[in-house]
Amino acid sequence: MVFEGLKETSTNFDLDIIEPFLECISGHISLGFGKEDIKQTIEMITSLEVKGGGELEFKPVFQGQEMRLVISVYMDDYDSPDVFFFSSPALIELIEGVMDAKDF
């Protein structure tokens, strides 16, 4: 997966922490990644079969600028998907900070 001009970060999540993680990220985004977008993401993830994948794209406003946010998921195990985020360096830095802090 390559998205020209976007930076990438990824992690493996237990299904039960994906929603709180996305809600934490959403709290830092002005517009374009709210409750309905999180719901859509969770529904996509939970509908995947093992060894299946999916992808969604959003246009959030972060630090006053609209940008691309691509969330790509590979269901490696039935309750532990690999989640890839592609976006601007600033938004990826935020996502990595939340991952590292595990404060969600």
N, CA, C and O atoms as a Tinker XYZ file with bonds, in Angstrom:
   416  protein
     1  N      0.838000   -1.177000    0.000000    73     2
     2  CA     0.000000    0.000000    0.000000    64     1     3
     3  C      0.882000    1.239000    0.000000    63     2     4     5
     4  O      1.655000    1.460000    0.932000    81     3
     5  N      0.766000    2.021000   -1.018000    73     3     6
     6  CA     1.515000    3.262000   -1.101000    64     5     7
     7  C      0.558000    4.372000   -1.507000    63     6     8     9
     8  O     -0.158000    4.260000   -2.502000    81     7
     9  N      0.556000    5.422000   -0.740000    73     7    10
    10  CA    -0.249000    6.598000   -1.042000    64     9    11
    11  C      0.714000    7.758000   -1.176000    63    10    12    13
    12  O      1.257000    8.247000   -0.186000    81    11
    13  N      0.922000    8.193000   -2.399000    73    11    14
    14  CA     1.912000    9.214000   -2.694000    64    13    15
    15  C      1.683000   10.471000   -1.862000    63    14    16    17
    16  O      0.572000   10.995000   -1.787000    81    15
    17  N      2.751000   10.936000   -1.245000    73    15    18
    18  CA     2.708000   12.156000   -0.466000    64    17    19
    19  C      2.206000   11.985000    0.956000    63    18    20    21
    20  O      2.161000   12.956000    1.712000    81    19
    21  N      1.828000   10.772000    1.337000    73    19    22
    22  CA     1.327000   10.540000    2.688000    64    21    23
    23  C      2.331000    9.732000    3.495000    63    22    24    25
    24  O      3.038000    8.874000    2.967000    81    23
    25  N      2.373000   10.023000    4.772000    73    23    26
    26  CA     3.212000    9.264000    5.697000    64    25    27
    27  C      2.368000    8.125000    6.267000    63    26    28    29
    28  O      1.142000    8.217000    6.314000    81    27
    29  N      3.025000    7.064000    6.696000    73    27    30
    30  CA     2.310000    5.880000    7.199000    64    29    31
    31  C      2.749000    5.524000    8.612000    63    30    32    33
    32  O      3.902000    5.717000    8.997000    81    31
    33  N      1.804000    5.004000    9.363000    73    31    34
    34  CA     2.083000    4.340000   10.627000    64    33    35
    35  C      1.086000    3.196000   10.746000    63    34    36    37
    36  O      0.017000    3.230000   10.135000    81    35
    37  N      1.435000    2.193000   11.527000    73    35    38
    38  CA     0.532000    1.051000   11.672000    64    37    39
    39  C      0.736000    0.397000   13.020000    63    38    40    41
    40  O      1.749000    0.593000   13.691000    81    39
    41  N     -0.251000   -0.381000   13.391000    73    39    42
    42  CA    -0.182000   -1.145000   14.627000    64    41    43
    43  C     -1.196000   -2.278000   14.558000    63    42    44    45
    44  O     -2.053000   -2.314000   13.675000    81    43
    45  N     -1.083000   -3.185000   15.489000    73    43    46
    46  CA    -2.008000   -4.290000   15.641000    64    45    47
    47  C     -2.870000   -3.975000   16.856000    63    46    48    49
    48  O     -2.344000   -3.688000   17.931000    81    47
    49  N     -4.177000   -4.024000   16.697000    73    47    50
    50  CA    -5.104000   -3.690000   17.779000    64    49    51
    51  C     -5.932000   -4.894000   18.185000    63    50    52    53
    52  O     -6.248000   -5.744000   17.353000    81    51
    53  N     -6.284000   -4.970000   19.459000    73    51    54
    54  CA    -7.377000   -5.834000   19.882000    64    53    55
    55  C     -8.659000   -5.101000   19.498000    63    54    56    57
    56  O     -8.723000   -3.877000   19.609000    81    55
    57  N     -9.666000   -5.822000   19.054000    73    55    58
    58  CA   -10.903000   -5.189000   18.587000    64    57    59
    59  C    -11.520000   -4.241000   19.611000    63    58    60    61
    60  O    -12.068000   -3.203000   19.241000    81    59
    61  N    -11.437000   -4.586000   20.885000    73    59    62
    62  CA   -12.104000   -3.780000   21.904000    64    61    63
    63  C    -11.453000   -2.426000   22.161000    63    62    64    65
    64  O    -12.061000   -1.586000   22.824000    81    63
    65  N    -10.248000   -2.182000   21.665000    73    63    66
    66  CA    -9.635000   -0.874000   21.896000    64    65    67
    67  C     -9.608000    0.017000   20.655000    63    66    68    69
    68  O     -9.175000    1.166000   20.736000    81    67
    69  N    -10.060000   -0.490000   19.521000    73    67    70
    70  CA   -10.026000    0.328000   18.308000    64    69    71
    71  C    -10.938000    1.548000   18.437000    63    70    72    73
    72  O    -10.527000    2.664000   18.118000    81    71
    73  N    -12.152000    1.347000   18.892000    73    71    74
    74  CA   -13.080000    2.474000   18.990000    64    73    75
    75  C    -12.585000    3.554000   19.956000    63    74    76    77
    76  O    -12.585000    4.728000   19.584000    81    75
    77  N    -12.161000    3.210000   21.188000    73    75    78
    78  CA   -11.623000    4.257000   22.065000    64    77    79
    79  C    -10.399000    4.960000   21.468000    63    78    80    81
    80  O    -10.219000    6.164000   21.657000    81    79
    81  N     -9.571000    4.220000   20.757000    73    79    82
    82  CA    -8.406000    4.821000   20.114000    64    81    83
    83  C     -8.849000    5.847000   19.067000    63    82    84    85
    84  O     -8.344000    6.970000   19.046000    81    83
    85  N     -9.786000    5.467000   18.206000    73    83    86
    86  CA   -10.271000    6.377000   17.169000    64    85    87
    87  C    -10.975000    7.582000   17.779000    63    86    88    89
    88  O    -10.856000    8.691000   17.259000    81    87
    89  N    -11.703000    7.383000   18.871000    73    87    90
    90  CA   -12.358000    8.503000   19.554000    64    89    91
    91  C    -11.320000    9.482000   20.095000    63    90    92    93
    92  O    -11.528000   10.694000   20.045000    81    91
    93  N    -10.212000    8.970000   20.607000    73    91    94
    94  CA    -9.139000    9.831000   21.093000    64    93    95
    95  C     -8.555000   10.661000   19.951000    63    94    96    97
    96  O     -8.335000   11.862000   20.103000    81    95
    97  N     -8.307000   10.026000   18.818000    73    95    98
    98  CA    -7.801000   10.732000   17.640000    64    97    99
    99  C     -8.814000   11.791000   17.204000    63    98   100   101
   100  O     -8.443000   12.925000   16.901000    81    99
   101  N    -10.084000   11.419000   17.173000    73    99   102
   102  CA   -11.145000   12.321000   16.735000    64   101   103
   103  C    -11.198000   13.585000   17.591000    63   102   104   105
   104  O    -11.525000   14.663000   17.093000    81   103
   105  N    -10.881000   13.454000   18.860000    73   103   106
   106  CA   -10.903000   14.604000   19.765000    64   105   107
   107  C     -9.891000   15.683000   19.400000    63   106   108   109
   108  O    -10.008000   16.816000   19.866000    81   107
   109  N     -8.920000   15.358000   18.592000    73   107   110
   110  CA    -7.891000   16.316000   18.164000    64   109   111
   111  C     -8.150000   16.864000   16.761000    63   110   112   113
   112  O     -7.404000   17.716000   16.278000    81   111
   113  N     -9.199000   16.382000   16.111000    73   111   114
   114  CA    -9.502000   16.774000   14.736000    64   113   115
   115  C    -10.699000   17.710000   14.741000    63   114   116   117
   116  O    -11.725000   17.410000   15.351000    81   115
   117  N    -10.568000   18.855000   14.056000    73   115   118
   118  CA   -11.624000   19.871000   14.061000    64   117   119
   119  C    -12.903000   19.382000   13.392000    63   118   120   121
   120  O    -13.987000   19.485000   13.967000    81   119
   121  N    -12.779000   18.853000   12.190000    73   119   122
   122  CA   -13.921000   18.405000   11.392000    64   121   123
   123  C    -13.516000   17.199000   10.572000    63   122   124   125
   124  O    -12.332000   16.984000   10.316000    81   123
   125  N    -14.497000   16.413000   10.160000    73   123   126
   126  CA   -14.242000   15.396000    9.153000    64   125   127
   127  C    -13.865000   14.017000    9.653000    63   126   128   129
   128  O    -13.598000   13.126000    8.846000    81   127
   129  N    -13.834000   13.818000   10.953000    73   127   130
   130  CA   -13.629000   12.461000   11.474000    64   129   131
   131  C    -14.320000   12.371000   12.832000    63   130   132   133
   132  O    -13.684000   12.402000   13.886000    81   131
   133  N    -15.644000   12.260000   12.763000    73   131   134
   134  CA   -16.460000   12.242000   13.975000    64   133   135
   135  C    -17.072000   10.884000   14.253000    63   134   136   137
   136  O    -16.596000    9.856000   13.772000    81   135
   137  N    -18.136000   10.901000   15.036000    73   135   138
   138  CA   -18.773000    9.658000   15.496000    64   137   139
   139  C    -19.233000    8.763000   14.340000    63   138   140   141
   140  O    -19.040000    7.548000   14.383000    81   139
   141  N    -19.834000    9.356000   13.316000    73   139   142
   142  CA   -20.310000    8.549000   12.182000    64   141   143
   143  C    -19.145000    7.911000   11.421000    63   142   144   145
   144  O    -19.247000    6.779000   10.947000    81   143
   145  N    -18.051000    8.640000   11.312000    73   143   146
   146  CA   -16.865000    8.097000   10.628000    64   145   147
   147  C    -16.244000    6.958000   11.439000    63   146   148   149
   148  O    -15.795000    5.955000   10.884000    81   147
   149  N    -16.228000    7.128000   12.743000    73   147   150
   150  CA   -15.719000    6.062000   13.621000    64   149   151
   151  C    -16.624000    4.838000   13.510000    63   150   152   153
   152  O    -16.147000    3.709000   13.399000    81   151
   153  N    -17.936000    5.077000   13.543000    73   151   154
   154  CA   -18.894000    3.972000   13.406000    64   153   155
   155  C    -18.678000    3.239000   12.087000    63   154   156   157
   156  O    -18.665000    2.008000   12.053000    81   155
   157  N    -18.508000    3.994000   10.999000    73   155   158
   158  CA   -18.268000    3.392000    9.684000    64   157   159
   159  C    -16.982000    2.558000    9.699000    63   158   160   161
   160  O    -16.938000    1.470000    9.125000    81   159
   161  N    -15.957000    3.065000   10.346000    73   159   162
   162  CA   -14.682000    2.343000   10.431000    64   161   163
   163  C    -14.838000    1.051000   11.215000    63   162   164   165
   164  O    -14.355000    0.002000   10.790000    81   163
   165  N    -15.508000    1.121000   12.356000    73   163   166
   166  CA   -15.717000   -0.075000   13.183000    64   165   167
   167  C    -16.554000   -1.104000   12.426000    63   166   168   169
   168  O    -16.254000   -2.297000   12.467000    81   167
   169  N    -17.596000   -0.653000   11.740000    73   167   170
   170  CA   -18.423000   -1.581000   10.968000    64   169   171
   171  C    -17.622000   -2.251000    9.859000    63   170   172   173
   172  O    -17.788000   -3.444000    9.603000    81   171
   173  N    -16.764000   -1.496000    9.208000    73   171   174
   174  CA   -15.913000   -2.081000    8.161000    64   173   175
   175  C    -15.004000   -3.151000    8.758000    63   174   176   177
   176  O    -14.875000   -4.249000    8.217000    81   175
   177  N    -14.379000   -2.813000    9.879000    73   175   178
   178  CA   -13.431000   -3.747000   10.498000    64   177   179
   179  C    -14.141000   -5.017000   10.954000    63   178   180   181
   180  O    -13.666000   -6.121000   10.689000    81   179
   181  N    -15.268000   -4.869000   11.634000    73   179   182
   182  CA   -15.951000   -6.048000   12.176000    64   181   183
   183  C    -16.602000   -6.898000   11.091000    63   182   184   185
   184  O    -16.953000   -8.051000   11.341000    81   183
   185  N    -16.769000   -6.349000    9.896000    73   183   186
   186  CA   -17.347000   -7.136000    8.804000    64   185   187
   187  C    -16.295000   -7.953000    8.046000    63   186   188   189
   188  O    -16.643000   -8.808000    7.231000    81   187
   189  N    -15.027000   -7.697000    8.310000    73   187   190
   190  CA   -13.964000   -8.391000    7.582000    64   189   191
   191  C    -13.817000   -9.835000    8.036000    63   190   192   193
   192  O    -13.946000  -10.152000    9.218000    81   191
   193  N    -13.548000  -10.683000    7.087000    73   191   194
   194  CA   -13.218000  -12.068000    7.402000    64   193   195
   195  C    -11.716000  -12.163000    7.658000    63   194   196   197
   196  O    -10.951000  -11.305000    7.217000    81   195
   197  N    -11.296000  -13.211000    8.373000    73   195   198
   198  CA    -9.871000  -13.430000    8.599000    64   197   199
   199  C     -9.174000  -13.531000    7.243000    63   198   200   201
   200  O     -9.648000  -14.205000    6.328000    81   199
   201  N     -8.062000  -12.859000    7.143000    73   199   202
   202  CA    -7.247000  -12.734000    5.925000    64   201   203
   203  C     -7.870000  -11.786000    4.904000    63   202   204   205
   204  O     -7.422000  -11.717000    3.760000    81   203
   205  N     -8.906000  -11.055000    5.322000    73   203   206
   206  CA    -9.527000  -10.062000    4.460000    64   205   207
   207  C     -9.053000   -8.665000    4.805000    63   206   208   209
   208  O     -8.441000   -8.447000    5.850000    81   207
   209  N     -9.339000   -7.719000    3.922000    73   207   210
   210  CA    -8.909000   -6.353000    4.150000    64   209   211
   211  C     -9.933000   -5.356000    3.671000    63   210   212   213
   212  O    -10.842000   -5.683000    2.908000    81   211
   213  N     -9.771000   -4.137000    4.133000    73   211   214
   214  CA   -10.655000   -3.057000    3.728000    64   213   215
   215  C     -9.958000   -1.724000    3.899000    63   214   216   217
   216  O     -8.896000   -1.632000    4.515000    81   215
   217  N    -10.576000   -0.691000    3.341000    73   215   218
   218  CA    -9.941000    0.626000    3.350000    64   217   219
   219  C    -11.014000    1.698000    3.292000    63   218   220   221
   220  O    -12.004000    1.571000    2.571000    81   219
   221  N    -10.803000    2.750000    4.061000    73   219   222
   222  CA   -11.686000    3.910000    4.043000    64   221   223
   223  C    -10.838000    5.169000    3.951000    63   222   224   225
   224  O     -9.699000    5.199000    4.418000    81   223
   225  N    -11.401000    6.204000    3.346000    73   223   226
   226  CA   -10.695000    7.477000    3.258000    64   225   227
   227  C    -11.585000    8.593000    3.783000    63   226   228   229
   228  O    -12.782000    8.644000    3.503000    81   227
   229  N    -10.967000    9.489000    4.551000    73   227   230
   230  CA   -11.668000   10.624000    5.145000    64   229   231
   231  C    -10.924000   11.903000    4.793000    63   230   232   233
   232  O     -9.773000   11.860000    4.356000    81   231
   233  N    -11.581000   13.038000    4.983000    73   231   234
   234  CA   -10.991000   14.358000    4.723000    64   233   235
   235  C    -11.105000   15.213000    5.995000    63   234   236   237
   236  O    -11.868000   16.178000    6.021000    81   235
   237  N    -10.358000   14.866000    7.042000    73   235   238
   238  CA   -10.452000   15.640000    8.274000    64   237   239
   239  C     -9.761000   16.998000    8.159000    63   238   240   241
   240  O     -8.904000   17.215000    7.303000    81   239
   241  N    -10.166000   17.903000    9.050000    73   239   242
   242  CA    -9.473000   19.174000    9.208000    64   241   243
   243  C     -8.661000   19.066000   10.489000    63   242   244   245
   244  O     -9.207000   18.891000   11.578000    81   243
   245  N     -7.355000   19.173000   10.339000    73   243   246
   246  CA    -6.430000   19.062000   11.468000    64   245   247
   247  C     -5.461000   20.231000   11.390000    63   246   248   249
   248  O     -4.878000   20.498000   10.340000    81   247
   249  N     -5.296000   20.922000   12.503000    73   247   250
   250  CA    -4.445000   22.110000   12.574000    64   249   251
   251  C     -4.817000   23.121000   11.492000    63   250   252   253
   252  O     -3.949000   23.755000   10.892000    81   251
   253  N     -6.123000   23.259000   11.255000    73   251   254
   254  CA    -6.634000   24.252000   10.325000    64   253   255
   255  C     -6.548000   23.888000    8.855000    63   254   256   257
   256  O     -6.885000   24.710000    8.003000    81   255
   257  N     -6.106000   22.679000    8.533000    73   255   258
   258  CA    -5.974000   22.272000    7.137000    64   257   259
   259  C     -6.711000   20.972000    6.864000    63   258   260   261
   260  O     -6.645000   20.025000    7.649000    81   259
   261  N     -7.420000   20.940000    5.728000    73   259   262
   262  CA    -8.040000   19.691000    5.301000    64   261   263
   263  C     -6.958000   18.776000    4.739000    63   262   264   265
   264  O     -6.074000   19.224000    4.008000    81   263
   265  N     -7.033000   17.518000    5.077000    73   263   266
   266  CA    -6.037000   16.552000    4.607000    64   265   267
   267  C     -6.678000   15.196000    4.405000    63   266   268   269
   268  O     -7.803000   14.957000    4.843000    81   267
   269  N     -5.966000   14.321000    3.749000    73   267   270
   270  CA    -6.423000   12.939000    3.569000    64   269   271
   271  C     -6.058000   12.117000    4.800000    63   270   272   273
   272  O     -4.985000   12.281000    5.381000    81   271
   273  N     -6.957000   11.246000    5.178000    73   271   274
   274  CA    -6.691000   10.224000    6.179000    64   273   275
   275  C     -7.213000    8.920000    5.608000    63   274   276   277
   276  O     -8.419000    8.748000    5.431000    81   275
   277  N     -6.308000    8.008000    5.322000    73   275   278
   278  CA    -6.682000    6.693000    4.811000    64   277   279
   279  C     -6.459000    5.694000    5.932000    63   278   280   281
   280  O     -5.380000    5.643000    6.523000    81   279
   281  N     -7.482000    4.899000    6.223000    73   279   282
   282  CA    -7.373000    3.821000    7.211000    64   281   283
   283  C     -7.536000    2.518000    6.450000    63   282   284   285
   284  O     -8.578000    2.258000    5.848000    81   283
   285  N     -6.498000    1.710000    6.488000    73   283   286
   286  CA    -6.490000    0.430000    5.796000    64   285   287
   287  C     -6.339000   -0.661000    6.843000    63   286   288   289
   288  O     -5.538000   -0.537000    7.769000    81   287
   289  N     -7.109000   -1.726000    6.695000    73   287   290
   290  CA    -7.139000   -2.776000    7.715000    64   289   291
   291  C     -6.940000   -4.135000    7.066000    63   290   292   293
   292  O     -7.508000   -4.438000    6.017000    81   291
   293  N     -6.125000   -4.934000    7.714000    73   291   294
   294  CA    -5.961000   -6.333000    7.312000    64   293   295
   295  C     -6.296000   -7.188000    8.523000    63   294   296   297
   296  O     -5.666000   -7.058000    9.573000    81   295
   297  N     -7.280000   -8.056000    8.383000    73   295   298
   298  CA    -7.736000   -8.889000    9.500000    64   297   299
   299  C     -6.856000  -10.129000    9.584000    63   298   300   301
   300  O     -7.172000  -11.181000    9.029000    81   299
   301  N     -5.760000   -9.975000   10.284000    73   299   302
   302  CA    -4.788000  -11.048000   10.442000    64   301   303
   303  C     -5.333000  -12.178000   11.304000    63   302   304   305
   304  O     -5.050000  -13.351000   11.058000    81   303
   305  N     -6.109000  -11.821000   12.305000    73   303   306
   306  CA    -6.702000  -12.768000   13.239000    64   305   307
   307  C     -8.121000  -12.278000   13.509000    63   306   308   309
   308  O     -8.398000  -11.094000   13.321000    81   307
   309  N     -9.011000  -13.135000   13.935000    73   307   310
   310  CA   -10.423000  -12.765000   14.049000    64   309   311
   311  C    -10.691000  -11.647000   15.051000    63   310   312   313
   312  O    -11.731000  -10.996000   14.958000    81   311
   313  N     -9.804000  -11.401000   15.996000    73   311   314
   314  CA   -10.045000  -10.335000   16.973000    64   313   315
   315  C     -8.859000   -9.389000   17.119000    63   314   316   317
   316  O     -8.747000   -8.683000   18.121000    81   315
   317  N     -7.977000   -9.373000   16.127000    73   315   318
   318  CA    -6.767000   -8.568000   16.256000    64   317   319
   319  C     -6.286000   -8.067000   14.892000    63   318   320   321
   320  O     -5.320000   -8.599000   14.344000    81   319
   321  N     -6.952000   -7.048000   14.339000    73   319   322
   322  CA    -6.583000   -6.573000   13.005000    64   321   323
   323  C     -5.313000   -5.720000   13.003000    63   322   324   325
   324  O     -4.965000   -5.088000   14.000000    81   323
   325  N     -4.645000   -5.724000   11.874000    73   323   326
   326  CA    -3.550000   -4.792000   11.623000    64   325   327
   327  C     -4.180000   -3.555000   11.006000    63   326   328   329
   328  O     -4.905000   -3.651000   10.016000    81   327
   329  N     -3.903000   -2.392000   11.589000    73   327   330
   330  CA    -4.508000   -1.141000   11.127000    64   329   331
   331  C     -3.394000   -0.206000   10.666000    63   330   332   333
   332  O     -2.439000    0.062000   11.394000    81   331
   333  N     -3.545000    0.284000    9.433000    73   331   334
   334  CA    -2.565000    1.174000    8.815000    64   333   335
   335  C     -3.212000    2.540000    8.634000    63   334   336   337
   336  O     -4.345000    2.638000    8.164000    81   335
   337  N     -2.495000    3.585000    9.003000    73   335   338
   338  CA    -2.962000    4.955000    8.850000    64   337   339
   339  C     -2.030000    5.673000    7.879000    63   338   340   341
   340  O     -0.808000    5.572000    7.990000    81   339
   341  N     -2.610000    6.391000    6.937000    73   339   342
   342  CA    -1.850000    7.184000    5.973000    64   341   343
   343  C     -2.396000    8.606000    6.025000    63   342   344   345
   344  O     -3.602000    8.811000    5.883000    81   343
   345  N     -1.527000    9.581000    6.225000    73   343   346
   346  CA    -1.974000   10.970000    6.277000    64   345   347
   347  C     -0.768000   11.903000    6.218000    63   346   348   349
   348  O      0.337000   11.505000    5.850000    81   347
   349  N     -1.015000   13.150000    6.591000    73   347   350
   350  CA     0.052000   14.150000    6.636000    64   349   351
   351  C      1.027000   13.794000    7.765000    63   350   352   353
   352  O      0.653000   13.095000    8.707000    81   351
   353  N      2.258000   14.266000    7.676000    73   351   354
   354  CA     3.208000   14.012000    8.765000    64   353   355
   355  C      2.688000   14.471000   10.127000    63   354   356   357
   356  O      2.907000   13.790000   11.129000    81   355
   357  N      2.004000   15.612000   10.179000    73   355   358
   358  CA     1.509000   16.121000   11.461000    64   357   359
   359  C      0.444000   15.213000   12.067000    63   358   360   361
   360  O      0.467000   14.949000   13.269000    81   359
   361  N     -0.480000   14.738000   11.254000    73   359   362
   362  CA    -1.531000   13.864000   11.781000    64   361   363
   363  C     -0.964000   12.495000   12.148000    63   362   364   365
   364  O     -1.385000   11.901000   13.141000    81   363
   365  N     -0.030000   11.996000   11.374000    73   363   366
   366  CA     0.611000   10.720000   11.726000    64   365   367
   367  C      1.379000   10.853000   13.032000    63   366   368   369
   368  O      1.396000    9.925000   13.841000    81   367
   369  N      2.012000   11.997000   13.241000    73   367   370
   370  CA     2.725000   12.233000   14.507000    64   369   371
   371  C      1.759000   12.182000   15.680000    63   370   372   373
   372  O      2.077000   11.609000   16.723000    81   371
   373  N      0.578000   12.777000   15.519000    73   371   374
   374  CA    -0.443000   12.717000   16.564000    64   373   375
   375  C     -0.869000   11.272000   16.809000    63   374   376   377
   376  O     -0.930000   10.830000   17.957000    81   375
   377  N     -1.163000   10.537000   15.744000    73   375   378
   378  CA    -1.604000    9.147000   15.872000    64   377   379
   379  C     -0.543000    8.315000   16.590000    63   378   380   381
   380  O     -0.868000    7.526000   17.478000    81   379
   381  N      0.708000    8.485000   16.214000    73   379   382
   382  CA     1.798000    7.748000   16.874000    64   381   383
   383  C      1.934000    8.146000   18.342000    63   382   384   385
   384  O      2.237000    7.306000   19.189000    81   383
   385  N      1.710000    9.421000   18.644000    73   383   386
   386  CA     1.758000    9.868000   20.032000    64   385   387
   387  C      0.685000    9.209000   20.882000    63   386   388   389
   388  O      0.934000    8.822000   22.024000    81   387
   389  N     -0.508000    9.085000   20.318000    73   387   390
   390  CA    -1.597000    8.418000   21.042000    64   389   391
   391  C     -1.285000    6.935000   21.204000    63   390   392   393
   392  O     -1.541000    6.359000   22.261000    81   391
   393  N     -0.732000    6.312000   20.161000    73   391   394
   394  CA    -0.337000    4.903000   20.250000    64   393   395
   395  C      0.681000    4.705000   21.366000    63   394   396   397
   396  O      0.558000    3.792000   22.182000    81   395
   397  N      1.685000    5.572000   21.390000    73   395   398
   398  CA     2.754000    5.438000   22.375000    64   397   399
   399  C      2.267000    5.678000   23.795000    63   398   400   401
   400  O      2.693000    4.999000   24.729000    81   399
   401  N      1.363000    6.660000   23.955000    73   399   402
   402  CA     0.861000    6.989000   25.281000    64   401   403
   403  C     -0.107000    5.942000   25.810000    63   402   404   405
   404  O     -0.260000    5.783000   27.021000    81   403
   405  N     -0.765000    5.225000   24.892000    73   403   406
   406  CA    -1.777000    4.228000   25.266000    64   405   407
   407  C     -2.772000    4.803000   26.255000    63   406   408   409
   408  O     -3.217000    4.132000   27.186000    81   407
   409  N     -3.109000    6.064000   26.026000    73   407   410
   410  CA    -4.007000    6.795000   26.919000    64   409   411
   411  C     -5.358000    6.986000   26.244000    63   410   412   413
   412  O     -5.778000    8.111000   25.973000    81   411
   413  N     -6.028000    5.876000   25.976000    73   411   414
   414  CA    -7.325000    5.929000   25.312000    64   413   415
   415  C     -8.233000    4.876000   25.877000    63   414   416
   416  O     -9.380000    4.755000   25.448000    81   415
